[in-house]
Amino acid sequence: MSTPSAAAARSTAAKPASKARVTLRDVAAVVGVSVSTASRALSGAPGISGEVRSRVQTAAVGLNYAGAFPRAG
């Protein structure tokens, strides 16, 4: 019997219900980092590796995290 990859298990297990609002906590859980690290990665703060920043940004886009984008208006 085959087992799903760790990345696939993380991405499916941490996704919120389709109608639920995605939070920074959801993004952090998918990537496997703390909420503060996810926040710093999305804000462009120094001290976050390019690899972690890229993973957080990719997860935020994949989950449709609204806080990852500036609001219009």
C-alpha positions, -999 to +999 in steps of 0.1 A: +000+000+000+014+034-009+013+064+014+008+100+003+038+123+004+043+144+034+037+176+013+004+162+000-007+152+035+001+186+049-017+205+021-049+184+023-050+181+061-045+218+067-070+232+042-100+248+057-135+242+046-142+257+012-165+285+026-143+293+056-121+323+056-085+314+052-063+327+080-026+333+084-027+303+108-039+281+079-011+293+057+015+287+084+001+252+091+004+242+055+040+253+052+050+241+087+062+274+101+050+295+130+023+322+124+049+349+131+073+335+105+045+333+080+036+369+088+072+381+084+076+362+051+045+378+036+054+413+048+089+411+034+106+415+068+143+407+069+156+375+085+134+351+065+152+328+040+142+331+004+132+294+004+108+299+033+094+332+019+087+314-014+070+285+003+048+308+024+039+330-006+030+299-027+008+285+000-009+319+005-018+321-032-028+284-033-052+289-004-065+322-017-053+340+015-068+375+011-044+390+036-015+383+013-025+410-011-030+448-006-066+459-005-078+481-033-093+515-024 
